[in-house]
Amino acid sequence: MATTLIRNASVIATCDDADRLFQDADIRIRDNRIEAIGADVAGEGPVDEVIDASGHILIPGMVNTHHHFYQTLTRNLPAGQDSNLFNWLVAHYPIWARMDGRAIEIATRVAIAELMLSGCTTAADHTYIWPNGARIDDQIAAAAAMGFRFHASRGSMSVGESAGGLPPDHAVEDEEFILEDSQRVIETHHDDRDGAMTRIVLAPCSPFSVSTDLMRETARLGRAYGVDMHTHLAETRDEEDYCRAQFGQTPVEYAEANDWVGDDVWFAHMVHPHAAEIDRLGAHRCGVAHCPSSNMRLASGIAPVKALQQAGARVGLGVDGSASNDSSHMLSEARQAMLLQRLANGPDALSARDTLRLATRGGAEVLGRGDIGQLAPGMAADIVGYRLDSLPLAGGAVHDPLAALVFCLPPRVDLSLINGRLRVHRGELLGVDLPALVREHNAIATRLVDG
């Protein structure tokens, strides 16, 4: 097993149970696990690789709990720039329906590259439209080639406009095929071992795009195989109006009625739960992906993050779709989360340290992972570092380097290891020709919009 030593880090923020901070310290890695953290741990045996982290702050790799990778292809569309969620979706569905497997693969690579350069090492993606032969297998292969820890959602839509749903009929799939393919994907790709790089999630899109039967059958299938489940829920007032009209229930009541609560379930957004529902979500230990930038961009509202946490819900951060956030920057998302909660609840609503725990430890808990999200012996070696002498942190880092990551302009990551392997070095993403990737991505984006 290879041994790596990260030397001379100015600050190491562990996000562990004791929330320890180390100064002028090292991290020793054996293969893909952290072996030791502290001053001069180099003397414990031979080292195969030494990485100089002088002038850096190291934190756990951030965990993104909700994304739509494919949407990098439709960022900033004029038709959706000033829309609420439902109108935004209606403007985008026809364009997404023109994608093929190559388009989704390239969009996946672009999203992962951006996430990695922001300090993210694990992400859950929610792709729910699979047109023109596209398959989740291509996304999984792309993430593996880039060395990225990936929770891949076999998402779905099955109820088109003619049946009372929001998406056009040509953008939805047959429910029998969805369930068959979901089973295939689990059996082919899911890895439930500690330290897994690929896990599968079952993820019907939303109450307004799938049937009640599909929700129930997906829950049965997911629990039969022991995989987690994910969907959008309580994102907007329009969604609640839809659920009351169609099902006579609020979105949370609908989830409860169809076996979609528990510690194997997490919801994207959860902006508009009722007070009693917050208590029930906490009692069930449901997870929530808080997506502040998207919620602001689409004017959906402000999620009750603190109330959900106090009730017992597991809460992490998600950048959401690259076309409703228009970026995939996890550190920026953390900053937005802190600022938005303060706007709603006062200047002490969410501290910088609590915000970083949402982005790391909190995200790991949402995804059901006890092996990532903190820096401690035995944990997976997912470690990112930022230069403290960078322009965005000038002045701020000398006072409180950890808080500076959240209060100041989010810097680009300078160092990233995922599963013990170096992926970003001196600010450069290793093994990826970014200019060529962006050129192909832009060509596909142009073609999709032009029809």
C-alpha positions in Angstrom: 0.0 0.0 0.0 1.3 3.4 -1.0 1.9 6.0 1.7 1.4 9.8 1.2 2.5 12.6 3.5 0.9 16.0 3.3 3.5 18.3 5.0 3.5 21.6 6.8 -0.2 22.6 6.4 -0.7 26.0 8.1 -4.2 25.0 9.4 -6.1 21.7 9.3 -9.8 21.9 10.1 -11.0 18.4 10.8 -14.8 18.7 11.2 -14.5 15.6 13.4 -16.4 15.0 16.6 -14.2 17.3 18.6 -14.1 19.9 15.8 -10.3 20.0 16.2 -8.0 22.5 14.5 -4.3 21.8 13.9 -1.7 24.4 13.1 1.6 23.6 11.3 0.7 20.0 11.0 0.8 17.0 8.7 -1.5 14.3 7.4 -0.2 10.8 6.8 -2.2 8.7 4.3 -1.9 4.9 3.8 -3.4 3.9 0.5 -6.8 5.6 0.6 -7.2 6.2 4.3 -6.1 8.8 6.7 -3.6 7.2 9.1 -2.5 10.1 11.3 -2.9 13.9 11.8 -0.5 16.0 13.8 2.9 17.6 14.2 5.6 15.6 12.4 3.8 12.3 11.7 6.4 11.6 9.0 8.6 9.6 11.5 6.2 6.7 11.5 7.6 4.8 8.5 8.7 5.3 4.9 6.7 7.6 2.6 6.1 7.1 -1.1 4.9 10.6 -1.9 5.3 14.0 -0.1 3.0 16.9 -0.9 4.0 20.3 0.5 1.0 22.1 1.9 2.8 25.1 3.3 0.6 28.2 3.4 -2.6 26.1 3.0 -5.7 25.5 5.0 -6.9 21.9 4.7 -10.5 20.8 5.2 -12.5 17.7 4.4 -13.6 17.4 0.8 -17.0 18.9 0.5 -20.1 16.8 -0.2 -22.7 18.0 -2.7 -26.1 16.4 -1.9 -28.1 17.5 -4.9 -27.1 18.4 -8.5 -28.3 18.0 -12.1 -25.0 17.6 -14.1 -26.7 17.6 -17.5 -28.0 21.2 -16.9 -24.5 22.7 -17.5 -25.7 22.5 -21.2 -28.5 25.0 -20.6 -27.1 27.6 -18.3 -28.3 31.1 -18.6 -31.0 30.5 -21.2 -32.8 33.8 -21.9 -36.2 32.0 -21.8 -35.7 31.0 -18.2 -33.8 33.9 -16.7 -36.7 35.6 -15.0 -39.0 32.6 -14.3 -40.3 30.7 -11.3 -39.7 27.0 -11.1 -42.7 25.7 -13.1 -42.3 28.2 -15.9 -38.5 27.6 -15.9 -39.0 23.8 -16.3 -41.5 24.2 -19.1 -38.9 26.4 -21.0 -36.2 23.8 -20.5 -37.9 20.4 -21.0 -38.0 20.5 -24.8 -34.3 21.3 -25.0 -33.3 18.6 -22.5 -35.3 16.1 -24.5 -32.9 16.6 -27.5 -29.9 15.4 -25.5 -28.2 12.1 -26.1 -25.7 9.9 -24.3 -22.7 11.9 -25.4 -24.3 15.2 -24.3 -25.0 13.9 -20.8 -21.5 12.4 -20.6 -19.8 15.7 -21.5 -22.1 17.7 -19.2 -21.2 15.3 -16.4 -17.5 15.8 -17.0 -17.9 19.6 -17.0 -19.9 19.6 -13.8 -17.5 17.3 -12.0 -14.5 19.4 -13.1 -16.1 22.6 -11.7 -17.1 20.8 -8.5 -13.6 19.4 -8.0 -12.0 22.8 -8.6 -14.3 24.3 -5.9 -13.3 21.8 -3.3 -16.0 19.1 -3.7 -14.9 15.5 -3.6 -18.3 13.7 -3.5 -21.6 14.5 -5.3 -25.0 13.1 -5.7 -26.4 13.8 -9.2 -30.1 13.7 -10.0 -30.6 13.0 -13.7 -34.3 12.2 -14.4 -34.5 12.6 -18.1 -32.8 9.9 -20.4 -33.6 10.8 -24.0 -32.3 9.3 -27.2 -30.5 6.3 -25.8 -28.8 8.1 -22.9 -27.9 5.9 -19.9 -26.6 6.4 -16.4 -23.7 4.1 -17.2 -22.0 6.9 -19.2 -22.2 9.2 -16.2 -20.7 6.6 -13.9 -17.9 5.9 -16.4 -17.1 9.6 -16.6 -17.0 10.0 -12.8 -14.7 7.0 -12.5 -12.3 8.2 -15.1 -12.0 11.5 -13.2 -11.5 9.8 -9.9 -14.6 11.4 -8.4 -16.7 9.9 -5.6 -20.2 9.6 -7.1 -23.7 8.9 -5.9 -25.5 8.4 -9.3 -29.3 8.7 -9.3 -31.4 6.7 -11.6 -34.0 9.4 -11.8 -37.2 9.3 -13.8 -40.3 11.0 -15.1 -43.4 9.1 -16.1 -46.4 11.4 -16.1 -46.5 13.8 -19.1 -48.8 16.7 -19.8 -51.6 14.5 -21.2 -51.9 12.7 -17.8 -51.8 15.9 -15.7 -48.0 16.1 -15.3 -45.7 19.0 -16.0 -43.2 17.6 -18.5 -44.2 17.0 -22.2 -45.2 13.5 -23.1 -42.1 12.9 -25.3 -39.8 13.5 -22.3 -41.2 10.8 -20.0 -40.5 7.0 -19.8 -42.6 3.9 -19.3 -42.8 2.9 -15.7 -42.2 -0.8 -16.2 -39.0 0.1 -18.1 -37.9 2.6 -15.3 -38.2 -0.1 -12.7 -36.4 -2.7 -14.8 -33.6 -0.4 -15.6 -33.3 0.8 -12.0 -32.8 -2.8 -10.9 -30.2 -3.4 -13.7 -28.3 -0.3 -12.6 -28.3 -1.3 -8.9 -27.1 -4.8 -9.8 -24.4 -3.5 -12.1 -23.0 -0.5 -10.3 -24.0 -0.2 -6.7 -21.2 -0.6 -4.1 -22.4 -0.6 -0.5 -18.9 -1.2 1.0 -17.2 1.3 3.2 -15.1 3.7 1.1 -17.2 3.0 -2.1 -16.5 5.3 -5.0 -19.9 4.6 -6.7 -23.3 4.2 -5.2 -26.7 4.1 -6.9 -29.7 6.1 -5.7 -33.3 5.7 -6.9 -34.8 9.1 -7.6 -38.2 9.8 -9.2 -38.2 13.4 -10.1 -41.1 15.0 -8.2 -44.8 14.7 -7.3 -45.7 16.5 -10.5 -43.8 14.3 -12.9 -44.2 10.7 -11.7 -47.2 8.6 -10.6 -48.1 7.4 -7.1 -47.6 3.8 -8.2 -44.0 4.6 -9.3 -43.3 6.3 -6.0 -44.5 3.2 -4.1 -42.8 0.7 -6.3 -39.5 2.6 -6.3 -39.6 2.6 -2.4 -40.2 -1.2 -2.5 -37.3 -1.7 -4.9 -34.9 0.6 -3.1 -35.5 -1.1 0.2 -35.2 -4.6 -1.2 -31.7 -3.7 -2.4 -30.8 -1.4 0.4 -30.2 1.7 -1.7 -31.1 5.3 -0.7 -34.0 7.2 -2.3 -34.2 10.9 -3.3 -36.7 13.3 -4.8 -37.6 17.0 -5.0 -40.1 17.9 -2.3 -41.8 21.1 -0.9 -39.7 23.3 -3.2 -42.4 25.9 -4.1 -45.9 27.0 -3.2 -47.0 25.9 -6.7 -45.9 22.4 -5.9 -48.1 22.4 -2.8 -51.1 23.7 -4.8 -50.5 20.9 -7.3 -50.3 18.2 -4.6 -53.4 19.4 -2.9 -55.3 19.5 -6.2 -54.1 16.1 -7.4 -53.7 14.1 -4.1 -55.6 16.1 -1.5 -52.3 16.3 0.5 -49.3 18.5 1.1 -46.1 17.4 -0.5 -44.8 16.0 2.9 -48.1 14.3 3.6 -47.8 12.7 0.1 -44.3 11.4 0.8 -45.4 10.0 4.2 -48.4 8.3 2.6 -46.2 6.5 0.0 -43.4 5.2 2.3 -41.1 8.0 1.4 -39.8 8.8 4.8 -36.9 7.4 6.8 -33.1 7.5 7.2 -32.8 6.1 3.7 -34.6 9.1 2.1 -33.5 12.6 1.4 -35.3 15.5 -0.2 -34.1 18.3 -2.3 -35.0 21.8 -1.2 -37.7 21.4 1.5 -38.4 25.1 1.4 -42.1 25.0 2.5 -42.8 22.3 5.1 -45.4 23.1 7.7 -44.3 23.3 11.3 -45.7 20.0 12.4 -44.2 18.4 9.2 -40.7 19.6 10.3 -41.1 17.7 13.5 -42.2 14.5 11.7 -39.3 14.8 9.1 -36.9 15.0 12.0 -38.5 12.1 13.8 -38.1 10.0 10.7 -34.4 11.1 10.3 -35.1 12.2 6.8 -32.3 14.1 4.9 -32.6 17.5 3.3 -30.4 19.0 0.5 -30.5 22.7 1.1 -30.0 24.6 -2.2 -29.8 28.3 -1.4 -28.6 29.7 -4.7 -31.3 27.9 -6.7 -34.0 28.8 -4.2 -33.0 32.5 -4.5 -32.6 32.4 -8.3 -36.1 31.0 -8.9 -37.6 33.0 -5.9 -38.7 29.7 -4.3 -38.2 30.8 -0.7 -35.9 30.2 2.2 -35.6 26.7 3.7 -36.0 26.5 7.5 -32.5 25.0 8.0 -32.1 25.5 11.7 -35.6 24.2 12.5 -35.0 21.1 10.4 -31.7 20.4 12.2 -33.2 21.0 15.6 -36.0 18.5 14.8 -33.5 15.8 14.0 -33.4 16.0 10.2 -30.0 15.4 8.5 -29.2 18.6 6.5 -26.5 19.1 3.9 -25.9 21.5 1.0 -26.6 21.0 -2.8 -25.7 23.3 -5.6 -28.8 22.1 -7.5 -29.1 22.3 -11.2 -26.4 24.0 -13.2 -29.2 25.9 -15.0 -31.0 27.1 -11.9 -27.8 28.0 -10.1 -25.6 28.6 -13.2 -22.5 27.3 -11.4 -21.3 24.2 -9.6 -19.1 25.9 -6.9 -19.6 24.2 -3.5 -17.7 26.8 -1.4 -19.8 29.5 -3.0 -22.9 27.6 -2.1 -21.8 27.4 1.5 -21.3 31.2 1.6 -24.8 31.7 0.1 -26.3 29.3 2.7 -24.8 31.3 5.5 -25.9 34.7 4.1 -29.4 33.6 3.3 -30.0 32.1 6.8 -28.8 35.3 8.3 -31.1 37.4 6.2 -34.0 35.3 7.3 -33.1 34.7 11.0 -30.5 37.2 12.1 -26.7 37.6 12.1 -26.0 34.6 14.4 -28.3 32.2 12.5 -25.5 30.2 10.9 -21.8 30.6 11.8 -19.0 30.1 9.3 -18.0 26.9 11.1 -21.5 25.5 11.2 -21.8 26.3 7.5 -18.6 24.3 6.7 -20.0 21.4 8.7 -23.1 21.5 6.5 -20.9 21.3 3.4 -18.8 18.4 4.7 -20.0 16.4 7.7 -23.7 17.3 7.1 -23.5 16.2 3.5 -21.9 12.9 4.4 -24.7 12.3 6.9 -27.4 13.1 4.2 -25.8 10.5 1.9 -25.6 7.9 4.6 -21.8 7.9 4.7 -19.7 7.5 7.8 -16.4 7.3 5.9 -16.2 10.8 4.5 -16.9 14.4 5.5 -14.3 14.7 8.2 -10.5 14.4 8.7 -9.7 11.7 11.2 -7.7 8.4 11.3 -9.6 5.7 9.5 -11.6 8.1 7.3 -11.3 8.1 3.5 -8.6 10.5 2.4 -10.8 13.1 0.7 -8.8 16.3 1.5 -8.8 19.7 -0.1 -6.6 22.7 0.4 -6.8 26.4 -0.3 -3.9 28.9 -0.3 -4.1 31.4 2.5 -2.1 33.9 0.5 -4.6 34.0 -2.4 -6.1 37.4 -3.4 -9.7 36.4 -2.2 -8.4 35.7 1.3 -6.0 38.6 1.6 -6.6 40.2 5.0 -9.3 37.8 6.0 -7.1 34.7 6.4 -4.8 36.4 8.9 -7.7 36.9 11.4 -9.6 33.6 11.1 -8.5 31.4 8.2 -11.4 28.9 8.5 -14.1 31.6 8.6 -12.4 33.4 5.7 -13.3 30.5 3.4 -17.0 31.3 4.0 -17.0 35.1 4.6 -14.6 36.1 1.8 -14.9 35.6 -2.0 -14.7 31.8 -2.5 -11.2 30.9 -3.8 -10.4 28.1 -6.2 -9.1 25.0 -4.6 -5.3 24.6 -4.9 -5.0 21.0 -3.7 -7.4 18.1 -3.8 -7.0 14.4 -3.0 -9.9 12.0 -3.5 -9.7 8.5 -2.1 -6.0 9.2 -1.4 -5.2 10.1 -5.0 -4.0 13.6 -6.0 -6.6 15.1 -8.4 -5.9 18.9 -8.2 -2.3 20.2 -7.8 -1.4 23.8 -7.7 -4.8 24.7 -8.8 -4.8 22.5 -11.9 -7.1 19.6 -12.5 -4.9 16.6 -13.3 -5.6 14.4 -16.3 -8.3 16.6 -17.9 -7.9 18.8 -21.0 -10.3 21.5 -19.8 -10.1 23.7 -23.0 -11.0 20.8 -25.2 -13.7 19.7 -22.8 -15.3 23.2 -22.7 -15.1 23.5 -26.5 -17.1 20.2 -27.1 -19.5 21.1 -24.3 -20.3 24.5 -25.8 -20.7 23.0 -29.3 -23.3 20.6 -27.9 -25.0 23.3 -25.9 -25.3 25.4 -29.0 -26.7 22.5 -31.1 -29.3 21.7 -28.4 -30.7 25.2 -28.3 -30.6 25.6 -32.1 -32.6 22.4 -32.4 
